[in-house]
Amino acid sequence: MLKGKAIKIEDPLPEDLITEILSWLPVKALLQFKCVCKSWYAIIISQAFISKHLNNYYDNYDDSDTFFAQYFVTKLGELALYEFLVDETSTILSYEELRDRPIYNSFICGTCNGIFYLDRYSYRDHRALWNPATNELKTLPPLIRKPNLPSLSFYAGVKEVFGFGFDRVTKDYKVVVIKSWSKTNSKIRYPLSVFVYSLSTDSWRYWGDLPQNYKLLCNNKCYICLNGVFYWLGSDYSGGKTYDEAIISFDMATDLIQDMQLPDYDKPARETVLSVYHDSLALLTVHDIKDFLEIWTLKEGCWTKQFTVGTGSYGRISPIAHWKNSKFIFECGPCKKLTLFDIITKEITDLGYIKDIHSCEGIFVYRGSLASLIQG
């Protein structure tokens, strides 16, 4: 120890440099670093830093380290969310049931910037947004009624689909609900109504009715959201016994709803699923008789067939989602094991989950974030 000399303490790093370094760190570390000092706490909770963290760390996160969050429905109507950590060799490392999620028995959709949309399975008016990383929960107000709708004793809501995303133009989180109505004890169907929730105003608004009498597919609750646009798979009821398939889209920035025709894929199809493939909207179909998979992508309004892959030697498959590169998530065989299928090498990897009483409702990548549900 030196005697008689004062030790000079170097000046700390500039705040802008500290902010830049912190913005590239994972959420778990940042939640711990909030306790380091008051200045770090102020940085980490600021909206400017949260936006910077989403741009730096979140958007540049390596997919090989992310969690697959797999959603199941059991025979008893219980809902469960399982997490799969998949490494570069596509080997499952772990999974566990998330028992502590809010709103028991809720349908889970998402995620957007690390936030889930929760919809109560048996009570449609119980909805919420949830950030598991920060344990923040925002209960949404009840869905408003369609204007001039007759008493619920004469009409009843029968089906709905929904979507949740972030509008990069208005910097606002939005929920879209498309709801169908029918006359009680009658086969009469009415146009679907569209409602939009805005987190910034914490309120719902009635957008209007869809121009066509669409039949939305029940397996499409977990929508596709790409570049600020929601997509649902449905069909246009023309008054006869057949339905013309269509994709319904809702643009969060322009408030525009459109429909588009599906590509001219080989029919009949046993499975038809929307997905995202290399940053493009994709349609995955499995032929009901010939057992082959077709993959189509949409670019600048035109559909292009990417692959046709035979699947007969792998048993009955159901496509669920694209993972990365040439790999897709399937349910495979009579027991519908969760599998990873490489359409180039034809290699199939069992992800190690035995379904038993479960059935798959959707799959998505979960990445933790600091995104706040508190406005203002």
Contacts in CASP RR format, 6 or more apart in sequence:
PFRMAT RR
TARGET T0000
AUTHOR 0000-0000-0000
METHOD contacts of the structure
MODEL  1
MLKGKAIKIEDPLPEDLITEILSWLPVKALLQFKCVCKSWYAIIISQAFI
SKHLNNYYDNYDDSDTFFAQYFVTKLGELALYEFLVDETSTILSYEELRD
RPIYNSFICGTCNGIFYLDRYSYRDHRALWNPATNELKTLPPLIRKPNLP
SLSFYAGVKEVFGFGFDRVTKDYKVVVIKSWSKTNSKIRYPLSVFVYSLS
TDSWRYWGDLPQNYKLLCNNKCYICLNGVFYWLGSDYSGGKTYDEAIISF
DMATDLIQDMQLPDYDKPARETVLSVYHDSLALLTVHDIKDFLEIWTLKE
GCWTKQFTVGTGSYGRISPIAHWKNSKFIFECGPCKKLTLFDIITKEITD
LGYIKDIHSCEGIFVYRGSLASLIQG
12 18 0 8 1.000
13 21 0 8 1.000
15 39 0 8 1.000
15 43 0 8 1.000
18 40 0 8 1.000
18 43 0 8 1.000
19 43 0 8 1.000
19 49 0 8 1.000
19 52 0 8 1.000
22 30 0 8 1.000
22 33 0 8 1.000
22 40 0 8 1.000
22 43 0 8 1.000
22 44 0 8 1.000
22 49 0 8 1.000
22 53 0 8 1.000
23 49 0 8 1.000
23 52 0 8 1.000
23 53 0 8 1.000
23 55 0 8 1.000
23 56 0 8 1.000
23 57 0 8 1.000
24 56 0 8 1.000
24 57 0 8 1.000
25 33 0 8 1.000
25 57 0 8 1.000
26 57 0 8 1.000
27 133 0 8 1.000
27 368 0 8 1.000
27 369 0 8 1.000
27 370 0 8 1.000
28 133 0 8 1.000
30 44 0 8 1.000
30 53 0 8 1.000
30 370 0 8 1.000
31 133 0 8 1.000
31 134 0 8 1.000
33 40 0 8 1.000
33 44 0 8 1.000
34 40 0 8 1.000
34 41 0 8 1.000
34 44 0 8 1.000
34 45 0 8 1.000
35 41 0 8 1.000
43 49 0 8 1.000
44 370 0 8 1.000
47 372 0 8 1.000
49 370 0 8 1.000
50 369 0 8 1.000
50 370 0 8 1.000
50 371 0 8 1.000
50 372 0 8 1.000
53 369 0 8 1.000
53 370 0 8 1.000
54 113 0 8 1.000
54 369 0 8 1.000
54 370 0 8 1.000
54 371 0 8 1.000
58 113 0 8 1.000
58 114 0 8 1.000
58 367 0 8 1.000
58 368 0 8 1.000
58 369 0 8 1.000
61 367 0 8 1.000
63 323 0 8 1.000
63 324 0 8 1.000
63 365 0 8 1.000
64 86 0 8 1.000
64 87 0 8 1.000
64 88 0 8 1.000
64 324 0 8 1.000
65 85 0 8 1.000
65 87 0 8 1.000
66 85 0 8 1.000
66 86 0 8 1.000
66 365 0 8 1.000
66 366 0 8 1.000
66 367 0 8 1.000
67 83 0 8 1.000
67 84 0 8 1.000
67 85 0 8 1.000
67 365 0 8 1.000
67 366 0 8 1.000
67 367 0 8 1.000
68 83 0 8 1.000
68 84 0 8 1.000
68 85 0 8 1.000
68 86 0 8 1.000
68 329 0 8 1.000
68 363 0 8 1.000
68 364 0 8 1.000
68 365 0 8 1.000
68 366 0 8 1.000
69 81 0 8 1.000
69 82 0 8 1.000
69 83 0 8 1.000
69 84 0 8 1.000
69 108 0 8 1.000
69 111 0 8 1.000
69 363 0 8 1.000
69 364 0 8 1.000
69 365 0 8 1.000
69 366 0 8 1.000
70 81 0 8 1.000
70 82 0 8 1.000
70 83 0 8 1.000
70 84 0 8 1.000
70 95 0 8 1.000
70 338 0 8 1.000
70 353 0 8 1.000
70 360 0 8 1.000
70 362 0 8 1.000
70 363 0 8 1.000
71 79 0 8 1.000
71 80 0 8 1.000
71 81 0 8 1.000
71 82 0 8 1.000
71 108 0 8 1.000
71 222 0 8 1.000
71 360 0 8 1.000
71 361 0 8 1.000
71 362 0 8 1.000
71 363 0 8 1.000
71 364 0 8 1.000
72 79 0 8 1.000
72 80 0 8 1.000
72 81 0 8 1.000
72 82 0 8 1.000
72 355 0 8 1.000
72 358 0 8 1.000
72 359 0 8 1.000
72 360 0 8 1.000
72 361 0 8 1.000
73 79 0 8 1.000
73 358 0 8 1.000
73 359 0 8 1.000
73 361 0 8 1.000
74 80 0 8 1.000
74 357 0 8 1.000
74 358 0 8 1.000
75 357 0 8 1.000
76 357 0 8 1.000
77 105 0 8 1.000
77 121 0 8 1.000
78 105 0 8 1.000
79 105 0 8 1.000
79 106 0 8 1.000
79 107 0 8 1.000
79 108 0 8 1.000
79 121 0 8 1.000
80 97 0 8 1.000
80 98 0 8 1.000
80 358 0 8 1.000
81 97 0 8 1.000
81 98 0 8 1.000
81 101 0 8 1.000
81 108 0 8 1.000
82 95 0 8 1.000
82 96 0 8 1.000
82 97 0 8 1.000
82 98 0 8 1.000
82 353 0 8 1.000
83 94 0 8 1.000
83 95 0 8 1.000
83 96 0 8 1.000
83 98 0 8 1.000
83 366 0 8 1.000
84 92 0 8 1.000
84 93 0 8 1.000
84 94 0 8 1.000
84 95 0 8 1.000
84 351 0 8 1.000
84 353 0 8 1.000
85 92 0 8 1.000
85 93 0 8 1.000
85 94 0 8 1.000
86 92 0 8 1.000
86 93 0 8 1.000
86 323 0 8 1.000
86 340 0 8 1.000
86 351 0 8 1.000
87 93 0 8 1.000
90 323 0 8 1.000
90 327 0 8 1.000
90 340 0 8 1.000
90 349 0 8 1.000
91 349 0 8 1.000
92 351 0 8 1.000
92 352 0 8 1.000
92 353 0 8 1.000
95 353 0 8 1.000
98 132 0 8 1.000
101 108 0 8 1.000
101 118 0 8 1.000
101 130 0 8 1.000
101 132 0 8 1.000
102 118 0 8 1.000
102 128 0 8 1.000
102 130 0 8 1.000
102 137 0 8 1.000
103 118 0 8 1.000
103 120 0 8 1.000
103 126 0 8 1.000
103 128 0 8 1.000
103 130 0 8 1.000
105 120 0 8 1.000
105 121 0 8 1.000
105 122 0 8 1.000
106 118 0 8 1.000
106 119 0 8 1.000
106 120 0 8 1.000
106 121 0 8 1.000
106 126 0 8 1.000
106 128 0 8 1.000
107 118 0 8 1.000
107 119 0 8 1.000
107 120 0 8 1.000
107 121 0 8 1.000
107 221 0 8 1.000
107 361 0 8 1.000
108 116 0 8 1.000
108 117 0 8 1.000
108 118 0 8 1.000
109 116 0 8 1.000
109 117 0 8 1.000
109 118 0 8 1.000
109 119 0 8 1.000
109 162 0 8 1.000
109 163 0 8 1.000
109 164 0 8 1.000
109 221 0 8 1.000
109 222 0 8 1.000
109 223 0 8 1.000
110 116 0 8 1.000
110 117 0 8 1.000
110 164 0 8 1.000
110 165 0 8 1.000
110 222 0 8 1.000
110 364 0 8 1.000
111 364 0 8 1.000
111 365 0 8 1.000
111 366 0 8 1.000
111 367 0 8 1.000
112 164 0 8 1.000
112 165 0 8 1.000
112 166 0 8 1.000
112 173 0 8 1.000
112 225 0 8 1.000
113 166 0 8 1.000
113 369 0 8 1.000
113 371 0 8 1.000
114 131 0 8 1.000
114 132 0 8 1.000
114 133 0 8 1.000
114 366 0 8 1.000
114 367 0 8 1.000
114 368 0 8 1.000
114 369 0 8 1.000
114 371 0 8 1.000
115 129 0 8 1.000
115 130 0 8 1.000
115 131 0 8 1.000
115 164 0 8 1.000
115 173 0 8 1.000
115 369 0 8 1.000
115 371 0 8 1.000
115 373 0 8 1.000
116 129 0 8 1.000
116 130 0 8 1.000
116 131 0 8 1.000
116 132 0 8 1.000
117 127 0 8 1.000
117 128 0 8 1.000
117 129 0 8 1.000
117 162 0 8 1.000
117 163 0 8 1.000
117 164 0 8 1.000
117 175 0 8 1.000
118 127 0 8 1.000
118 128 0 8 1.000
118 129 0 8 1.000
118 130 0 8 1.000
119 126 0 8 1.000
119 127 0 8 1.000
119 162 0 8 1.000
120 126 0 8 1.000
120 127 0 8 1.000
124 143 0 8 1.000
124 160 0 8 1.000
125 142 0 8 1.000
125 143 0 8 1.000
127 139 0 8 1.000
127 140 0 8 1.000
127 143 0 8 1.000
127 175 0 8 1.000
128 137 0 8 1.000
128 138 0 8 1.000
128 139 0 8 1.000
128 140 0 8 1.000
129 137 0 8 1.000
129 138 0 8 1.000
129 140 0 8 1.000
129 164 0 8 1.000
129 173 0 8 1.000
129 175 0 8 1.000
129 199 0 8 1.000
129 373 0 8 1.000
130 136 0 8 1.000
130 137 0 8 1.000
130 138 0 8 1.000
131 137 0 8 1.000
131 368 0 8 1.000
131 369 0 8 1.000
131 371 0 8 1.000
131 372 0 8 1.000
131 373 0 8 1.000
132 368 0 8 1.000
133 368 0 8 1.000
133 369 0 8 1.000
133 370 0 8 1.000
134 370 0 8 1.000
134 372 0 8 1.000
136 372 0 8 1.000
136 373 0 8 1.000
136 374 0 8 1.000
137 373 0 8 1.000
138 199 0 8 1.000
138 373 0 8 1.000
138 374 0 8 1.000
140 175 0 8 1.000
140 197 0 8 1.000
140 202 0 8 1.000
141 202 0 8 1.000
141 203 0 8 1.000
141 204 0 8 1.000
143 177 0 8 1.000
143 179 0 8 1.000
143 195 0 8 1.000
143 204 0 8 1.000
144 195 0 8 1.000
144 204 0 8 1.000
144 205 0 8 1.000
144 206 0 8 1.000
146 181 0 8 1.000
146 193 0 8 1.000
146 206 0 8 1.000
147 206 0 8 1.000
149 155 0 8 1.000
149 181 0 8 1.000
153 184 0 8 1.000
154 183 0 8 1.000
154 184 0 8 1.000
155 181 0 8 1.000
155 182 0 8 1.000
155 183 0 8 1.000
155 184 0 8 1.000
155 190 0 8 1.000
156 181 0 8 1.000
156 182 0 8 1.000
156 184 0 8 1.000
157 179 0 8 1.000
157 180 0 8 1.000
157 181 0 8 1.000
157 182 0 8 1.000
158 180 0 8 1.000
158 181 0 8 1.000
158 182 0 8 1.000
159 179 0 8 1.000
159 180 0 8 1.000
159 216 0 8 1.000
159 218 0 8 1.000
160 177 0 8 1.000
160 178 0 8 1.000
160 179 0 8 1.000
160 180 0 8 1.000
161 177 0 8 1.000
161 178 0 8 1.000
161 216 0 8 1.000
161 220 0 8 1.000
161 221 0 8 1.000
161 223 0 8 1.000
161 232 0 8 1.000
162 175 0 8 1.000
162 176 0 8 1.000
162 177 0 8 1.000
162 178 0 8 1.000
162 221 0 8 1.000
162 223 0 8 1.000
163 175 0 8 1.000
163 176 0 8 1.000
163 177 0 8 1.000
163 223 0 8 1.000
163 225 0 8 1.000
163 230 0 8 1.000
164 173 0 8 1.000
164 174 0 8 1.000
164 175 0 8 1.000
164 176 0 8 1.000
164 225 0 8 1.000
165 173 0 8 1.000
165 174 0 8 1.000
165 175 0 8 1.000
165 225 0 8 1.000
165 228 0 8 1.000
165 230 0 8 1.000
165 252 0 8 1.000
166 172 0 8 1.000
166 173 0 8 1.000
166 174 0 8 1.000
166 228 0 8 1.000
167 173 0 8 1.000
167 174 0 8 1.000
167 228 0 8 1.000
167 252 0 8 1.000
167 253 0 8 1.000
168 228 0 8 1.000
168 253 0 8 1.000
169 252 0 8 1.000
169 253 0 8 1.000
170 200 0 8 1.000
170 253 0 8 1.000
172 198 0 8 1.000
172 199 0 8 1.000
172 200 0 8 1.000
173 198 0 8 1.000
173 199 0 8 1.000
173 200 0 8 1.000
173 373 0 8 1.000
174 196 0 8 1.000
174 197 0 8 1.000
174 198 0 8 1.000
174 199 0 8 1.000
174 252 0 8 1.000
175 196 0 8 1.000
175 197 0 8 1.000
176 194 0 8 1.000
176 195 0 8 1.000
176 196 0 8 1.000
176 197 0 8 1.000
176 230 0 8 1.000
176 250 0 8 1.000
176 252 0 8 1.000
177 194 0 8 1.000
177 195 0 8 1.000
177 196 0 8 1.000
177 197 0 8 1.000
178 192 0 8 1.000
178 193 0 8 1.000
178 194 0 8 1.000
178 195 0 8 1.000
178 210 0 8 1.000
178 216 0 8 1.000
178 232 0 8 1.000
178 248 0 8 1.000
179 192 0 8 1.000
179 193 0 8 1.000
179 194 0 8 1.000
179 195 0 8 1.000
180 189 0 8 1.000
180 190 0 8 1.000
180 192 0 8 1.000
180 193 0 8 1.000
180 216 0 8 1.000
181 189 0 8 1.000
181 190 0 8 1.000
181 192 0 8 1.000
181 193 0 8 1.000
182 188 0 8 1.000
182 189 0 8 1.000
182 190 0 8 1.000
183 190 0 8 1.000
189 213 0 8 1.000
189 237 0 8 1.000
190 213 0 8 1.000
191 209 0 8 1.000
191 210 0 8 1.000
191 211 0 8 1.000
191 212 0 8 1.000
191 213 0 8 1.000
192 209 0 8 1.000
192 210 0 8 1.000
192 213 0 8 1.000
192 214 0 8 1.000
192 216 0 8 1.000
193 206 0 8 1.000
193 207 0 8 1.000
193 208 0 8 1.000
193 209 0 8 1.000
193 210 0 8 1.000
194 206 0 8 1.000
194 207 0 8 1.000
194 208 0 8 1.000
194 209 0 8 1.000
194 210 0 8 1.000
194 250 0 8 1.000
194 257 0 8 1.000
195 204 0 8 1.000
195 205 0 8 1.000
195 206 0 8 1.000
195 207 0 8 1.000
196 204 0 8 1.000
196 205 0 8 1.000
196 207 0 8 1.000
196 255 0 8 1.000
197 203 0 8 1.000
197 204 0 8 1.000
198 205 0 8 1.000
199 373 0 8 1.000
199 375 0 8 1.000
200 375 0 8 1.000
202 375 0 8 1.000
207 255 0 8 1.000
207 257 0 8 1.000
210 248 0 8 1.000
210 257 0 8 1.000
212 236 0 8 1.000
212 237 0 8 1.000
212 246 0 8 1.000
212 259 0 8 1.000
213 236 0 8 1.000
213 237 0 8 1.000
213 239 0 8 1.000
214 234 0 8 1.000
214 235 0 8 1.000
214 236 0 8 1.000
214 237 0 8 1.000
214 246 0 8 1.000
214 248 0 8 1.000
214 259 0 8 1.000
215 234 0 8 1.000
215 235 0 8 1.000
215 236 0 8 1.000
215 237 0 8 1.000
215 243 0 8 1.000
216 232 0 8 1.000
216 233 0 8 1.000
216 234 0 8 1.000
216 248 0 8 1.000
217 232 0 8 1.000
217 233 0 8 1.000
217 234 0 8 1.000
217 235 0 8 1.000
219 273 0 8 1.000
219 361 0 8 1.000
220 232 0 8 1.000
220 233 0 8 1.000
220 234 0 8 1.000
220 274 0 8 1.000
221 361 0 8 1.000
222 361 0 8 1.000
222 362 0 8 1.000
222 364 0 8 1.000
223 230 0 8 1.000
223 231 0 8 1.000
223 232 0 8 1.000
223 274 0 8 1.000
224 230 0 8 1.000
224 231 0 8 1.000
224 232 0 8 1.000
224 274 0 8 1.000
224 275 0 8 1.000
224 276 0 8 1.000
224 281 0 8 1.000
225 231 0 8 1.000
226 276 0 8 1.000
226 279 0 8 1.000
226 280 0 8 1.000
226 281 0 8 1.000
228 251 0 8 1.000
228 252 0 8 1.000
228 253 0 8 1.000
229 249 0 8 1.000
229 250 0 8 1.000
229 251 0 8 1.000
229 252 0 8 1.000
230 249 0 8 1.000
230 250 0 8 1.000
230 252 0 8 1.000
231 247 0 8 1.000
231 248 0 8 1.000
231 249 0 8 1.000
231 274 0 8 1.000
231 281 0 8 1.000
232 247 0 8 1.000
232 248 0 8 1.000
232 249 0 8 1.000
232 274 0 8 1.000
233 245 0 8 1.000
233 247 0 8 1.000
233 272 0 8 1.000
233 273 0 8 1.000
233 274 0 8 1.000
234 243 0 8 1.000
234 245 0 8 1.000
234 246 0 8 1.000
234 247 0 8 1.000
234 248 0 8 1.000
235 243 0 8 1.000
235 244 0 8 1.000
235 245 0 8 1.000
235 246 0 8 1.000
236 243 0 8 1.000
236 244 0 8 1.000
236 245 0 8 1.000
236 246 0 8 1.000
236 259 0 8 1.000
237 243 0 8 1.000
238 244 0 8 1.000
244 261 0 8 1.000
245 261 0 8 1.000
245 262 0 8 1.000
245 272 0 8 1.000
246 259 0 8 1.000
246 260 0 8 1.000
246 261 0 8 1.000
246 262 0 8 1.000
247 259 0 8 1.000
247 260 0 8 1.000
247 261 0 8 1.000
247 262 0 8 1.000
247 274 0 8 1.000
247 281 0 8 1.000
248 257 0 8 1.000
248 258 0 8 1.000
248 259 0 8 1.000
249 257 0 8 1.000
249 258 0 8 1.000
249 259 0 8 1.000
249 260 0 8 1.000
250 256 0 8 1.000
250 257 0 8 1.000
251 257 0 8 1.000
251 258 0 8 1.000
260 298 0 8 1.000
260 301 0 8 1.000
262 272 0 8 1.000
262 283 0 8 1.000
262 303 0 8 1.000
263 283 0 8 1.000
263 296 0 8 1.000
263 303 0 8 1.000
263 305 0 8 1.000
264 303 0 8 1.000
265 283 0 8 1.000
265 285 0 8 1.000
265 294 0 8 1.000
265 296 0 8 1.000
265 305 0 8 1.000
266 285 0 8 1.000
266 287 0 8 1.000
266 290 0 8 1.000
266 292 0 8 1.000
266 294 0 8 1.000
267 287 0 8 1.000
268 287 0 8 1.000
268 288 0 8 1.000
268 289 0 8 1.000
269 285 0 8 1.000
269 286 0 8 1.000
269 287 0 8 1.000
269 288 0 8 1.000
270 286 0 8 1.000
270 287 0 8 1.000
270 288 0 8 1.000
271 284 0 8 1.000
271 285 0 8 1.000
271 286 0 8 1.000
271 318 0 8 1.000
271 319 0 8 1.000
272 283 0 8 1.000
272 284 0 8 1.000
272 285 0 8 1.000
273 283 0 8 1.000
273 284 0 8 1.000
273 285 0 8 1.000
273 319 0 8 1.000
273 320 0 8 1.000
273 321 0 8 1.000
274 281 0 8 1.000
274 282 0 8 1.000
274 283 0 8 1.000
274 284 0 8 1.000
275 282 0 8 1.000
275 283 0 8 1.000
275 284 0 8 1.000
275 319 0 8 1.000
275 321 0 8 1.000
275 322 0 8 1.000
276 282 0 8 1.000
276 322 0 8 1.000
277 295 0 8 1.000
277 297 0 8 1.000
277 306 0 8 1.000
277 322 0 8 1.000
278 297 0 8 1.000
280 297 0 8 1.000
280 298 0 8 1.000
280 299 0 8 1.000
281 297 0 8 1.000
281 298 0 8 1.000
282 295 0 8 1.000
282 296 0 8 1.000
282 297 0 8 1.000
282 298 0 8 1.000
282 306 0 8 1.000
282 322 0 8 1.000
283 294 0 8 1.000
283 295 0 8 1.000
283 296 0 8 1.000
283 297 0 8 1.000
283 298 0 8 1.000
283 303 0 8 1.000
284 293 0 8 1.000
284 294 0 8 1.000
284 295 0 8 1.000
284 319 0 8 1.000
284 322 0 8 1.000
284 328 0 8 1.000
285 293 0 8 1.000
285 294 0 8 1.000
285 296 0 8 1.000
286 292 0 8 1.000
286 293 0 8 1.000
286 294 0 8 1.000
286 311 0 8 1.000
286 317 0 8 1.000
286 318 0 8 1.000
286 319 0 8 1.000
287 294 0 8 1.000
291 310 0 8 1.000
291 311 0 8 1.000
291 312 0 8 1.000
291 315 0 8 1.000
291 316 0 8 1.000
292 308 0 8 1.000
292 309 0 8 1.000
292 310 0 8 1.000
292 311 0 8 1.000
292 312 0 8 1.000
293 307 0 8 1.000
293 308 0 8 1.000
293 309 0 8 1.000
293 310 0 8 1.000
293 311 0 8 1.000
293 317 0 8 1.000
293 319 0 8 1.000
293 343 0 8 1.000
294 305 0 8 1.000
294 307 0 8 1.000
294 308 0 8 1.000
295 305 0 8 1.000
295 306 0 8 1.000
295 307 0 8 1.000
295 308 0 8 1.000
295 309 0 8 1.000
295 343 0 8 1.000
296 303 0 8 1.000
296 304 0 8 1.000
296 305 0 8 1.000
296 306 0 8 1.000
297 303 0 8 1.000
297 304 0 8 1.000
297 306 0 8 1.000
298 304 0 8 1.000
307 343 0 8 1.000
309 343 0 8 1.000
309 346 0 8 1.000
311 317 0 8 1.000
314 332 0 8 1.000
314 333 0 8 1.000
314 341 0 8 1.000
314 348 0 8 1.000
315 332 0 8 1.000
315 333 0 8 1.000
315 334 0 8 1.000
316 332 0 8 1.000
316 333 0 8 1.000
316 334 0 8 1.000
317 330 0 8 1.000
317 331 0 8 1.000
317 332 0 8 1.000
317 333 0 8 1.000
317 341 0 8 1.000
318 330 0 8 1.000
318 331 0 8 1.000
318 332 0 8 1.000
318 336 0 8 1.000
318 360 0 8 1.000
319 328 0 8 1.000
319 329 0 8 1.000
319 330 0 8 1.000
320 328 0 8 1.000
320 329 0 8 1.000
320 330 0 8 1.000
320 331 0 8 1.000
320 360 0 8 1.000
320 362 0 8 1.000
320 363 0 8 1.000
321 328 0 8 1.000
321 329 0 8 1.000
321 362 0 8 1.000
321 363 0 8 1.000
321 364 0 8 1.000
322 328 0 8 1.000
322 329 0 8 1.000
323 329 0 8 1.000
323 340 0 8 1.000
326 342 0 8 1.000
326 343 0 8 1.000
326 344 0 8 1.000
326 345 0 8 1.000
327 340 0 8 1.000
327 341 0 8 1.000
327 342 0 8 1.000
327 343 0 8 1.000
328 340 0 8 1.000
328 341 0 8 1.000
328 343 0 8 1.000
329 338 0 8 1.000
329 339 0 8 1.000
329 340 0 8 1.000
329 341 0 8 1.000
329 363 0 8 1.000
330 338 0 8 1.000
330 339 0 8 1.000
330 340 0 8 1.000
330 341 0 8 1.000
330 348 0 8 1.000
331 337 0 8 1.000
331 338 0 8 1.000
331 339 0 8 1.000
331 355 0 8 1.000
331 360 0 8 1.000
332 338 0 8 1.000
332 339 0 8 1.000
332 341 0 8 1.000
332 348 0 8 1.000
335 354 0 8 1.000
335 355 0 8 1.000
336 355 0 8 1.000
336 359 0 8 1.000
336 360 0 8 1.000
337 350 0 8 1.000
337 351 0 8 1.000
337 352 0 8 1.000
337 353 0 8 1.000
337 354 0 8 1.000
337 355 0 8 1.000
338 350 0 8 1.000
338 351 0 8 1.000
338 352 0 8 1.000
338 353 0 8 1.000
338 355 0 8 1.000
338 360 0 8 1.000
339 348 0 8 1.000
339 349 0 8 1.000
339 350 0 8 1.000
339 351 0 8 1.000
340 348 0 8 1.000
340 349 0 8 1.000
340 351 0 8 1.000
341 347 0 8 1.000
341 348 0 8 1.000
341 349 0 8 1.000
342 348 0 8 1.000
342 349 0 8 1.000
END
